[in-house]
Amino acid sequence: MSNARMIVSKERWDGLEEKERSWFVYDTMISIDKRLTSLEKAKIIDKSLSFMGGVVGGAAAFLGIKIWS
């Protein structure tokens, strides 16, 4: 698959046949789909890391209160 982020100049676009234009559009759509899928998966990882950080921070606060009280 070609690099979908490639910039195509107007002159080159005008010189392409309809089939080649269709492939550029198709490659771009596939690339966008892959990027959106990876972003959707990242939400789960971000939420998990936030939860673990909250647990660690809560435990540290609890120990800090117990030790210095």
JOTAHU-V84090 format. One record per pair of residues at least 12 apart in sequence whose C-alpha atoms are under 6 Angstrom apart, sorted by sequence separation. I is the first residue (numbers start at 1). J is the second residue. If there is no record, write none. Layout:
# JOTAHU-V84090
i={I & I}
j={J & J}
This chain:
# JOTAHU-V84090
i={4 & 4}
j={27 & 28}
